């Protein structure tokens, strides 16, 4: 009896996979759930493209103010832009910032909802990995890597799309002056910030579902879809 008790108390060796293997598993998981991953990525693209558009548009308007082109400035006033007094720097209006905040909030809520459904669909997969000895942190790392990959792709596409649309729209509305006096460094910084923001939102959105999956007991996961 004592030998049986000792055997029961012996800790089981758990599986620890290298980071590269985790990335490989995450990529395969994204490919196998392409359409669901596409929904998450598209919501991220739309939100980040809007953010990048607003930031790039602000940079273009600042360039027009620097140029002191009267025709372009009159068009800005006609279209309802609140131009700074005494040559100050242009900043986004409270209304734009509020709409931007709401769009990012909706994006995060959409990611959380999609990832919760993804966890429900992967009960048996999670349970199998747990039964094979996968650590909680491995499950958590797997979801975070997937979120990071989706964030980089979605935010990258959205950031570049928003910047390009803003530049083309400004060129059509204000002419070459919108491009000649634009600060390229500010646009590059806006794109980089947009990509970082997209990755951050993707990770924030997946954090709760990932913790839920990591803390799931193997027996609960295996019978979760029965």
Secondary structure, DSSP 4 states (H G I P E B T S, - for coil): -HHHHHHHHSPPPPB---HHHHHHHHHHHHHHTHHHHHHHHHHHHHHHHHHHHHHHHHHHHHHHHHHT-HHHHHHHHHTT--PPGGGPPP---HHHHHHHHHHHHHHHHHHHHHHHHHHHHTHHHHHHHHHTTB-HHHHHHHHHHHHHHHHHHHHHHHHHHHHHHHHHHHHHHHTTHHHHT--HHHHHHHHHHHHHHHHHHHHHHHHHHHHHHHT--HHHHHTTT-
